[in-house]
Amino acid sequence: MFESDSPAAVVQRQLDAYNARDVDALLATYAPDARQYEHPATLLVSGHDAMRGRFAARFQEPDLHARLVQRVVMDNLVVDHEIVTRNFPEGKGALELVAIYEVVDGLIRSQVVKLGAKRLD
């Protein structure tokens, strides 16, 4: 495995693409049949087509930005603690989240997200 395919590097490319609102670059970090879950096991989306729609809608938010607070890497798992600025129906705000990524063969196979409380500005 090349260093650029390390789990941490793959997840960092995903975060960079998210903040750039680049759907194609973002999807390039996920396996074609990747799944996203809300903790503990609620399936949100499965596969690139469903993910594209979900991210394209989210990328319409003008203030969207994810700030990495801390990252832990253990084997092929990457755990990110982030603060995400969002445009909620009630106004601009942020939420804290923890995302657990499973990276296999240089691609994200699954992502489990635990959302914290929403705070409005």
N, C-alpha and C positions, 0 to 999 in steps of 0.2 A: 504494500500500500504506500502510495506517495504521500508526503506530508500534506499536500493540498487536498487529499482524500481523507485525512484524519477526521474523526467525528467532530472535533472542535472546529476545524476549518470549514467543514460542510455546514454546520449550524451557523457559523459566523457569516458565510455567504448567504444563507437564508435570511438572517437578520438584516444584513446590508441590503438585500433585494427588497425586503419588506419596507424598510425605511425609504428606499428609492421609489417605491410603488411600481416596481418592475415585475409584473406577473410572470412573464416568460422566464426571467432569471430566477425568480422564486421557485417556480415549478421545476426548474432544472435541478434543484437540490433535493427534490422528492422522488421516490420510486413511483412509476406510473400507477401502481395500485396502493399507494400509501393511504393510511387512514389517520384521521384526526379525531380525538376523543376529548370530551370534557370529563374530568376526573369524577368518579373512578372509572366508568366504563360506558359512558353515553356516546355512541358514535355520532359525530357531527357531519363528516363527509368522508367519502372513499373515492380515490382516483382523481386524476388530473382534471377531468371535466367539471366535477363537482367543486373541486378546490378552486379552479379558475373563477367560477361564478361567485364563490364566497369571497375570495380576495379582491376581485374586481369591484364588488360592491363596497367593501371596506376601504379600498383605495380612493374612493370618492370623498372621503372625509378630509377636509383641508388641513387639519391639525394633527393627523395621524403620525405618531412617532413612538417607537419602542426604545427605551433606554435600558441597557443591560446594567444591572446592579451587581450581579455575581454569577459566575459560571463554575460548575463542578463537572469534571469529566472522569468517568470510571468505565474503563474498557470501551464498549461501543455505545454507552449511554452518556448523554449530555443533559445536564439540568441547568436551566437558566432561570434566574430570578430577574424579572423585568418590571418596569413601570411604563405603562402604555398610555399616552395621551390620545384621547378620542373626542369625537364630536357626537355626543349622545343626543337623543331627542330633546332632553331637558337642558342641554347646553354643553359647553366644553368642560372636560374634566379628565380624570385619569383613573386607572385601576392598576392594582398590583396583581401580578400573576407569576406562577411557576409553571414552566414548560419542561416536560421530560421528552427528549428525542431519542429514538433508537435509530442508529445509523448502521446500515449493512451495505458493504461493497460500495462505499462512497455516496450513498443516497439515504435520505431519511425514509424509513419504512413506517414509522408510527410516531405520533406526537400526542401526548396527553397533557392537557392544560387544566390547572386549578386556578380559578379566578378569585381574586379578593374583592373587597367592597369597592363600589364605585364612589368616587369623590368628585363633586362638581366644583369648578373654580368659583 
